[in-house]
């Protein structure tokens, strides 16, 4: 991981100042007198979050700084219906702050729907900067009406709530999964350990895909309406690595065929819990995955005549041509799927 990526994962990016603008320098603002150079800026503001009732919302910011000194970040909240200029943005929220640059809110309930969250950054020279506000949308755990969104989530990962299927290519490997009672974000989480075997020869690879499906996380388009799009989220972290990372994505199963979302295919490289996922996934964002880990250009059927769909997630590892074996362990928490239905 390069340093810029590391700083982004921590929420802080060190940047070089503009010419003649160091931590204590000044610039001409174009109005005839010098002004202090800005010490900090928001590179990424918090984004709106949609979660199912009982789930956990994660808000994050990335702050740039021309100083190596720590930037303090606090979070505040304002309920729905209160004009934004009437909110008390100086009052810290009582929700759990997992680090200076992220805020975990949960478990959420219906009364929190529409609540807005902002981050305030404080530089070592006293500069104060406030982010844009992000809105929390809380969906009912079961659809409130025939055309409302339907959500599934899991932040506990009890062993009996998930099934495991393994797809192997080349010399393959093995998978071990386990619920872990503490160390999640917060509470319990699911551990996934991939042991990838060495390639059989210099011209081949070893591939290991583990597919995890949530019991009861099934949506029937024929009974409940066509799917317009799917919003997917999870939090993951890299626990131990043999010099490799691990890939993840949304997985689904329909009529005995497994699919995964290529547009949501992401790498887990962070030692701390980090948000993964993608919104607005369409049927064409998926590809059919075969038991030998090959892919076929088939799509799931999101239409009103489609068969039931079960949701889960994917983890994937492989070797290079002739590559050696290795083991890599990751964790998953706060898994969430929201099905958006046709009006």
Secondary structure by P-SEA (a helix, b strand, c coil): ccaaaaaaaacbbbbbccccccccccccccccbbbbcccccccccccbbbbcccbbbbbbbbbbbccccbbbbbbbbbcccccccccccccccccccccccbbbbcccccccccbbbbbbbbcccbbbbbccbbbbbbbccccccccccccccccccccccbbbbbbbccccbbbbbbbbcccccccbbbbbbbbccccccccbbbbbbbbbbbccccccccccbbbcbbbbbbccccccccccbbbbbbbbbcccbbbbbcccccccccccbbbbbccccccccbbbbccccccccccccccccccbbbbbcccccccccccccbbbbbbbcccbbbbbbcc
